[in-house]
Amino acid sequence: MKALALGLAVASLLMTAAAPAFAADNALTPAEKADGWKLLFDGKSTAGWKGFKTEAPDAGWTVKDGALGPTPKVSKDLVSKENFENFELDFDWKISPKGNSGVMFHVIPVGDETYESGPEYQILDNAHGEPPPQQAASLFALYPPSKDMTKPVGEFNHGRIVVDHGKVQHWLNGVKVVEYDMNSAEFKARVAASKFKRWPQFATGKTGAIALQMHGEPGDPVWFKNIKIKVLK
């Protein structure tokens, strides 16, 4: 029995040594760095971000315990200083009870709000009671998720957006739940039948900023961490 226990212990140590390295929060593994990933949030500051249509450095967002979030009554949407065309974007998000937020991409400095140009990966506590096209990980108001993959409120979810020459995927907690082609007739028909038809700039930017939404008044608490991006050619 002692020999068996010793053998199991040695095997466990070998398996641990062979296991892949996982990065700490707001950090990259050596493999991710080699693969071209870069952090958009350092876990300490709002460096690399600004307000929408302004050079204000943080739009009222603050960092606490390694997570980025808006300050109610003060914050506006937070926008990346850098623009991105084709990419994989990974991020962890946590929403407040019945809270609402979103991540927009290809945001251009036109109009009054980031969602008037940038398609939105919806962030939501699905207990909010919204219809499927407005639930978590949907393309807001246009494409519903194929299933509800959200974790309980209070836990971080893992989101991913892939944009590749107009073809887009939304992932939630390791499952692809939405897929669409912004160049397709179907996509354009859905936009034309939605509220987004009011904004001719919607989904027209071939490149643009990433935006984190501060939703509503006085604002719903939401937290982001591990925001990283890989540019695709």
WOQUI-V690935 format. One record per residue. N is the residue number from 1. RES is the residue in three letters. BURIAL is + if it has 16 or more other ideal C-beta (glycine too) atoms within 10 Angstrom, else -. D_CENTER is the distance of its C-alpha to the mean C-alpha in Angstrom with 2 decimals. Layout:
# WOQUI-V690935
n	res	burial	d_center
N	RES	BURIAL	D_CENTER
N	RES	BURIAL	D_CENTER
This chain:
# WOQUI-V690935
n	res	burial	d_center
1	MET	-	50.58
2	LYS	-	50.08
3	ALA	-	49.68
4	LEU	-	47.09
5	ALA	-	45.12
6	LEU	-	45.33
7	GLY	-	44.16
8	LEU	-	41.12
9	ALA	-	40.26
10	VAL	-	40.59
11	ALA	-	38.46
12	SER	-	35.71
13	LEU	-	35.85
14	LEU	-	35.72
15	MET	-	32.69
16	THR	-	30.89
17	ALA	-	31.92
18	ALA	-	30.71
19	ALA	-	27.28
20	PRO	-	24.35
21	ALA	-	23.07
22	PHE	-	19.77
23	ALA	+	18.26
24	ALA	-	18.33
25	ASP	-	15.32
26	ASN	+	13.97
27	ALA	-	16.32
28	LEU	+	16.81
29	THR	-	19.48
30	PRO	-	22.30
31	ALA	-	21.33
32	GLU	+	17.81
33	LYS	-	19.55
34	ALA	-	22.11
35	ASP	-	19.66
36	GLY	-	18.22
37	TRP	+	14.97
38	LYS	-	14.53
39	LEU	+	12.86
40	LEU	+	11.16
41	PHE	+	11.95
42	ASP	-	15.36
43	GLY	+	15.34
44	LYS	-	18.23
45	SER	-	17.72
46	THR	+	15.86
47	ALA	-	17.41
48	GLY	+	15.81
49	TRP	+	14.48
50	LYS	+	16.60
51	GLY	+	17.18
52	PHE	+	17.05
53	LYS	+	20.40
54	THR	-	21.70
55	GLU	-	22.07
56	ALA	-	21.79
57	PRO	-	20.12
58	ASP	+	17.78
59	ALA	+	17.97
60	GLY	+	18.96
61	TRP	+	16.03
62	THR	-	17.30
63	VAL	+	16.72
64	LYS	-	18.31
65	ASP	-	18.70
66	GLY	-	16.09
67	ALA	+	13.26
68	LEU	+	12.21
69	GLY	+	12.95
70	PRO	+	14.93
71	THR	-	18.66
72	PRO	-	19.94
73	LYS	-	22.46
74	VAL	-	21.67
75	SER	+	18.12
76	LYS	+	16.80
77	ASP	+	13.46
78	LEU	+	12.41
79	VAL	+	12.26
80	SER	+	12.30
81	LYS	-	15.98
82	GLU	-	15.58
83	ASN	+	15.11
84	PHE	+	13.79
85	GLU	+	15.33
86	ASN	+	14.74
87	PHE	+	12.16
88	GLU	+	10.09
89	LEU	+	6.70
90	ASP	+	6.20
91	PHE	+	4.84
92	ASP	+	6.94
93	TRP	+	7.19
94	LYS	+	10.67
95	ILE	+	12.18
96	SER	+	15.84
97	PRO	-	18.49
98	LYS	-	18.26
99	GLY	+	15.40
100	ASN	+	13.15
101	SER	+	10.12
102	GLY	+	7.39
103	VAL	+	5.02
104	MET	+	7.88
105	PHE	+	9.19
106	HIS	+	12.92
107	VAL	+	13.66
108	ILE	+	17.36
109	PRO	-	19.63
110	VAL	-	21.42
111	GLY	+	21.93
112	ASP	-	21.27
113	GLU	+	17.59
114	THR	+	14.37
115	TYR	+	14.06
116	GLU	+	17.53
117	SER	+	16.47
118	GLY	+	12.76
119	PRO	+	11.72
120	GLU	+	9.25
121	TYR	+	6.83
122	GLN	+	8.67
123	ILE	+	8.32
124	LEU	+	11.94
125	ASP	+	14.80
126	ASN	+	16.48
127	ALA	-	19.77
128	HIS	-	19.28
129	GLY	-	21.26
130	GLU	+	19.30
131	PRO	-	20.35
132	PRO	-	18.41
133	PRO	+	17.01
134	GLN	+	15.31
135	GLN	+	14.14
136	ALA	+	10.92
137	ALA	+	8.97
138	SER	+	11.59
139	LEU	+	11.76
140	PHE	+	12.97
141	ALA	+	16.77
142	LEU	+	17.22
143	TYR	+	16.25
144	PRO	+	16.21
145	PRO	+	14.80
146	SER	+	17.72
147	LYS	-	17.63
148	ASP	-	16.28
149	MET	+	14.65
150	THR	+	13.55
151	LYS	-	15.17
152	PRO	-	17.52
153	VAL	-	16.52
154	GLY	-	16.77
155	GLU	-	15.12
156	PHE	+	11.78
157	ASN	+	9.80
158	HIS	-	8.16
159	GLY	+	5.35
160	ARG	+	6.04
161	ILE	+	6.67
162	VAL	+	10.26
163	VAL	+	12.26
164	ASP	-	15.92
165	HIS	-	18.57
166	GLY	-	17.41
167	LYS	-	16.64
168	VAL	+	13.12
169	GLN	-	11.78
170	HIS	+	9.17
171	TRP	+	9.44
172	LEU	+	9.54
173	ASN	+	11.60
174	GLY	-	13.21
175	VAL	-	14.18
176	LYS	-	13.61
177	VAL	+	13.81
178	VAL	+	13.61
179	GLU	-	15.21
180	TYR	+	16.71
181	ASP	-	18.51
182	MET	+	18.27
183	ASN	-	21.78
184	SER	-	23.33
185	ALA	-	25.85
186	GLU	-	24.12
187	PHE	+	20.90
188	LYS	-	23.12
189	ALA	-	25.22
190	ARG	+	22.41
191	VAL	+	21.37
192	ALA	-	25.09
193	ALA	-	25.48
194	SER	-	22.66
195	LYS	-	22.37
196	PHE	+	20.58
197	LYS	-	24.03
198	ARG	-	24.86
199	TRP	+	22.78
200	PRO	-	24.09
201	GLN	-	21.42
202	PHE	+	18.62
203	ALA	+	16.96
204	THR	-	19.83
205	GLY	+	18.32
206	LYS	-	18.53
207	THR	-	16.52
208	GLY	+	14.78
209	ALA	+	12.45
210	ILE	+	8.75
211	ALA	+	8.87
212	LEU	+	7.81
213	GLN	+	10.20
214	MET	+	13.28
215	HIS	+	14.68
216	GLY	-	18.40
217	GLU	-	21.45
218	PRO	-	21.89
219	GLY	+	18.15
220	ASP	+	16.23
221	PRO	-	15.32
222	VAL	+	11.73
223	TRP	+	10.72
224	PHE	+	8.10
225	LYS	+	9.46
226	ASN	+	9.68
227	ILE	+	7.39
228	LYS	+	9.29
229	ILE	+	10.11
230	LYS	+	13.12
231	VAL	-	14.98
232	LEU	-	16.77
233	LYS	-	20.25
